[in-house]
């Protein structure tokens, strides 16, 4: 029975299966059903998603990401931070990492307590008639500001928005955000592809920080820094707004090794 070596990581409770595929041998062997079974918390390893670390001629590595339903996904911020820590474990040592993800190139740096990951620039943020914000930070996000994040039934309300007419076909990640201080946020996120609440979402935390900056009236040529408490831990987002776009945006937080093992392709 063929098995594959895997490694489990988590970033603020957002957990992932990581596999070293630098030899590019899994391309024809992995499929949606296998990935979904490996991510299943009862019959597999258990994870919010699975990542392959692949070689790339122009980058330190390539990140290939799948949601827990086994389907290819858009960018995952916490996954991006975890795969950098995984690259270090594999012996890829850099002062600054340059890797390719589905939304384009990223830079990253190791921190004493985690990883700092550069996110894509954001030029378009739509404020909806409901008062919520819609934007893409590598993945599409709906950001709704609430009085008490802890009082929100995130799976129920998030699923209702994700399945509503504007979003049902492609899906959207739904974030409920409470501004708990001058530069502090709390967040709960419902993720498409996982189809449930996750303990943290890196692109969602980034979207929340940008939306909160707009909501509080950020001026052009101003830097911003938000501390964001997800249910699985604390992250931070910093960047700069030049009046046209949010740029030099960095997502920072923990990226922790959990365990390694082997799993079979079939049972």
C-alpha positions as CSV (number, residue, x, y, z in Angstrom):
1,X,0.0,0.0,0.0
2,X,1.5,3.3,-1.1
3,X,2.0,5.9,1.6
4,X,3.2,9.5,1.7
5,X,5.1,11.4,4.3
6,X,3.2,14.4,5.7
7,X,3.8,17.2,8.2
8,X,1.1,19.0,10.2
9,X,1.4,22.8,11.0
10,X,-1.0,25.4,12.4
11,X,-1.1,29.1,12.4
12,X,-3.3,30.5,15.2
13,X,-5.4,27.3,15.0
14,X,-5.7,27.4,11.2
15,X,-4.2,23.9,10.5
16,X,-2.7,22.3,7.5
17,X,-1.2,19.2,6.0
18,X,2.1,19.9,4.3
19,X,3.9,17.6,1.9
20,X,7.3,18.0,0.3
21,X,6.7,17.5,-3.4
22,X,9.9,19.0,-4.8
23,X,10.3,15.9,-7.0
24,X,6.8,16.6,-8.5
25,X,5.7,13.0,-8.1
26,X,2.2,13.6,-6.6
27,X,0.7,15.6,-9.5
28,X,-0.9,12.5,-11.1
29,X,-1.7,10.7,-7.8
30,X,-3.6,13.2,-5.8
31,X,-7.2,13.9,-6.5
32,X,-10.0,15.7,-4.7
33,X,-11.3,12.6,-2.9
34,X,-7.9,11.7,-1.5
35,X,-7.2,15.3,-0.3
36,X,-10.7,15.5,1.3
37,X,-10.2,12.2,3.1
38,X,-6.7,13.2,4.4
39,X,-8.2,16.6,5.7
40,X,-11.1,14.8,7.3
41,X,-11.0,15.1,11.1
42,X,-12.5,11.7,11.7
43,X,-11.1,9.5,9.0
44,X,-7.9,11.3,8.0
45,X,-5.2,13.6,9.5
46,X,-7.6,16.5,10.0
47,X,-6.9,20.0,8.6
48,X,-8.4,23.1,7.1
49,X,-6.3,22.5,4.0
50,X,-3.5,20.7,2.3
51,X,-0.3,22.2,0.7
52,X,2.3,20.9,-1.6
53,X,5.8,22.5,-1.6
54,X,7.1,22.2,-5.1
55,X,10.4,23.4,-6.8
56,X,10.2,26.4,-9.1
57,X,13.1,27.6,-11.3
58,X,12.5,31.3,-10.5
59,X,11.5,31.1,-6.8
60,X,12.7,29.4,-3.6
61,X,9.6,27.2,-3.9
62,X,6.0,27.1,-5.1
63,X,3.0,26.8,-2.8
64,X,0.1,24.7,-4.2
65,X,-3.0,24.9,-1.9
66,X,-6.2,22.9,-1.6
67,X,-9.1,23.5,0.7
68,X,-10.3,20.7,3.0
69,X,-13.0,19.7,0.4
70,X,-10.1,18.7,-1.8
71,X,-10.6,21.5,-4.4
72,X,-7.8,23.9,-5.5
73,X,-8.2,27.1,-3.7
74,X,-7.2,30.8,-3.8
75,X,-4.5,32.2,-1.5
76,X,-4.3,31.2,2.1
77,X,-2.4,33.7,4.3
78,X,-1.9,31.4,7.3
79,X,-1.0,28.6,5.0
80,X,1.6,30.8,3.3
81,X,3.2,31.5,6.7
82,X,3.2,27.9,7.6
83,X,4.8,26.7,4.4
84,X,7.6,29.1,5.0
85,X,8.3,27.5,8.3
86,X,8.1,24.1,6.6
87,X,10.6,25.2,4.0
88,X,13.0,26.1,6.8
89,X,12.4,22.6,8.3
90,X,13.3,21.1,4.9
91,X,16.6,22.9,4.9
92,X,15.7,25.9,2.6
93,X,17.4,28.7,4.6
94,X,16.9,32.3,3.5
95,X,17.1,35.7,5.1
96,X,14.0,36.6,3.0
97,X,12.0,34.0,1.2
98,X,10.5,34.5,-2.3
99,X,7.9,32.0,-3.3
100,X,5.1,31.6,-5.8
101,X,1.4,31.1,-4.8
102,X,-1.8,31.0,-6.8
103,X,-2.2,34.8,-6.6
104,X,1.4,35.6,-7.5
105,X,4.8,36.1,-5.8
106,X,5.2,36.6,-2.1
107,X,8.0,37.6,0.2
108,X,8.3,36.3,3.8
109,X,10.6,36.5,6.8
110,X,11.0,34.3,9.8
111,X,10.3,36.0,13.1
112,X,11.4,34.8,16.6
113,X,7.7,33.9,17.3
114,X,6.4,33.2,13.8
115,X,6.4,34.4,10.2
116,X,5.8,37.7,8.5
117,X,4.2,37.3,5.0
118,X,3.9,40.0,2.4
119,X,0.3,40.0,0.9
120,X,-0.8,41.3,-2.4
121,X,-1.7,45.0,-2.9
122,X,-5.4,45.9,-2.6
123,X,-6.7,48.6,-4.9
124,X,-10.5,47.9,-4.8
125,X,-12.6,47.9,-1.7
126,X,-16.4,48.0,-2.2
127,X,-18.6,49.3,0.6
128,X,-22.0,47.6,0.4
129,X,-25.4,49.1,1.1
130,X,-25.5,46.9,4.3
131,X,-22.4,48.6,5.6
132,X,-20.3,45.6,5.0
133,X,-17.1,45.6,2.9
134,X,-16.2,43.4,0.0
135,X,-12.5,43.0,-1.1
136,X,-10.0,40.5,-2.4
137,X,-6.8,39.9,-0.4
138,X,-5.7,36.9,-2.4
139,X,-9.1,35.3,-1.6
140,X,-12.5,37.1,-1.8
141,X,-13.9,38.4,1.6
142,X,-17.0,39.9,3.0
143,X,-16.3,41.9,6.1
144,X,-19.2,42.8,8.5
145,X,-18.5,45.0,11.6
146,X,-20.5,43.9,14.6
147,X,-20.9,45.1,18.2
148,X,-19.8,41.8,19.8
149,X,-17.9,39.2,17.8
150,X,-18.5,36.6,20.5
151,X,-22.2,37.0,20.3
152,X,-22.3,36.0,16.6
153,X,-23.2,32.4,15.5
154,X,-20.4,32.4,12.8
155,X,-21.3,29.1,11.1
156,X,-25.0,29.9,10.8
157,X,-24.7,33.5,9.8
158,X,-21.6,33.0,7.7
159,X,-23.2,30.1,5.8
160,X,-26.3,32.2,5.1
161,X,-24.2,35.0,3.5
162,X,-21.9,32.6,1.6
163,X,-24.9,30.8,0.1
164,X,-26.8,33.9,-0.7
165,X,-27.6,34.8,-4.3
166,X,-24.6,37.1,-5.1
167,X,-22.1,34.5,-3.8
168,X,-23.5,31.0,-4.0
169,X,-21.8,30.0,-7.3
170,X,-18.2,31.1,-6.5
171,X,-18.5,31.4,-2.7
172,X,-17.0,34.0,-0.5
173,X,-15.3,34.0,2.9
174,X,-17.4,35.8,5.6
175,X,-15.8,37.7,8.5
176,X,-17.5,39.2,11.5
177,X,-15.3,41.9,13.0
178,X,-15.5,43.8,16.3
179,X,-13.3,46.9,16.8
180,X,-12.2,46.2,20.4
181,X,-9.6,49.1,20.7
182,X,-8.1,52.0,18.8
183,X,-5.9,49.6,16.8
184,X,-7.3,46.2,17.9
185,X,-9.9,43.9,16.3
186,X,-11.5,40.6,17.1
187,X,-12.7,38.4,14.3
188,X,-14.7,35.2,13.5
189,X,-14.5,33.8,10.0
190,X,-16.6,31.3,7.9
191,X,-14.4,29.9,5.1
192,X,-15.7,28.7,1.8
193,X,-14.2,25.3,0.8
194,X,-14.0,24.4,4.5
195,X,-17.7,25.3,4.7
196,X,-17.4,26.1,8.4
197,X,-15.9,28.4,10.9
198,X,-12.1,28.2,11.2
199,X,-10.1,29.4,14.2
200,X,-8.2,31.9,12.0
201,X,-8.0,33.0,8.4
202,X,-5.0,35.0,7.2
203,X,-6.5,36.6,4.2
204,X,-9.6,37.3,6.3
205,X,-7.5,39.0,9.0
206,X,-5.9,41.1,6.3
207,X,-9.2,42.0,4.8
208,X,-10.5,43.0,8.2
209,X,-7.5,45.3,8.9
210,X,-7.9,47.1,5.5
211,X,-11.7,47.5,6.0
212,X,-11.2,48.8,9.5
213,X,-8.7,51.3,8.2
214,X,-11.2,52.6,5.7
215,X,-14.0,52.6,8.3
216,X,-11.9,54.7,10.7
217,X,-11.1,57.2,8.0
218,X,-7.5,56.5,7.1
219,X,-5.8,59.4,5.3
220,X,-3.7,59.1,2.2
221,X,0.1,58.5,2.7
222,X,-0.6,56.9,6.1
223,X,0.7,53.7,7.6
224,X,-1.5,51.4,9.6
225,X,-1.1,48.6,12.1
226,X,-3.8,46.4,13.6
227,X,-3.6,43.7,16.1
228,X,-6.3,41.1,15.3
229,X,-7.4,38.4,17.8
230,X,-8.9,35.4,16.0
231,X,-10.4,32.5,18.0
232,X,-7.2,30.5,17.6
233,X,-4.7,33.2,18.5
234,X,-3.4,36.7,17.8
235,X,-2.1,38.0,14.4
236,X,-1.1,41.5,13.2
237,X,-1.4,43.3,9.9
238,X,0.6,46.4,8.9
239,X,0.9,48.3,5.7
240,X,0.6,51.7,3.9
241,X,-2.2,53.5,2.2
242,X,-1.1,55.9,-0.5
243,X,-4.6,57.2,-1.3
244,X,-5.0,54.8,-4.2
245,X,-4.1,51.4,-2.9
246,X,-3.1,49.5,0.2
247,X,0.5,48.3,-0.3
248,X,3.4,46.9,1.6
249,X,0.9,44.8,3.5
250,X,2.4,42.2,5.9
251,X,0.5,39.5,7.8
252,X,2.4,38.4,10.9
253,X,1.7,35.7,13.5
254,X,2.6,32.2,14.7
255,X,3.4,29.2,12.4
256,X,3.9,26.1,14.5
257,X,4.9,22.5,13.7
258,X,2.6,20.0,15.3
259,X,3.6,16.5,14.1
260,X,4.6,14.3,11.2
261,X,3.6,10.9,9.9
262,X,2.7,8.7,7.0
263,X,-0.8,8.2,5.4
264,X,-2.0,5.8,2.8
265,X,-3.5,6.8,-0.5
266,X,-6.2,4.1,-0.2
267,X,-7.7,1.9,2.5
